[in-house]
Amino acid sequence: MTTHVSPVRSSRSTRARRARRATALTGGALLALLATPAHADVPEGWGGQTEQSGLDVLHSLGIFLGAPLLLFALIALAVYLPAMVRGEKLLPDHSAGEAQWIGGPRQGVAELPAPDGDDSRAGGASGRW
């Protein structure tokens, strides 16, 4: 089976494809022009500076260690403070509630058959070496 392709649709899609390609190329060229460095002279008073001012150790520790720790403390405070104001417990209480055996007998271990002898497999799991 053959299908007829009209030349009008073909030229429309070709024109649209060419327009998209031209737009992408123009946009890329504009971005490349914007990314070039600016050419300017050094301002007066900056040219004679020979010593390099860097960060001292205390300033570096404050920036690279103190700032993240402060941010961590602020986030933890923002998370836990509303719950503490409402009086909620922050840690789960594992002592409350009964142990559940999902899929086990309804009456607990009383329904399980007791082992008949040493070779019996009744009574639950057993391990042997």
Salt bridges, closest charged atoms under 4 A:
GLU88 OE2 - ARG86 NE 2.89
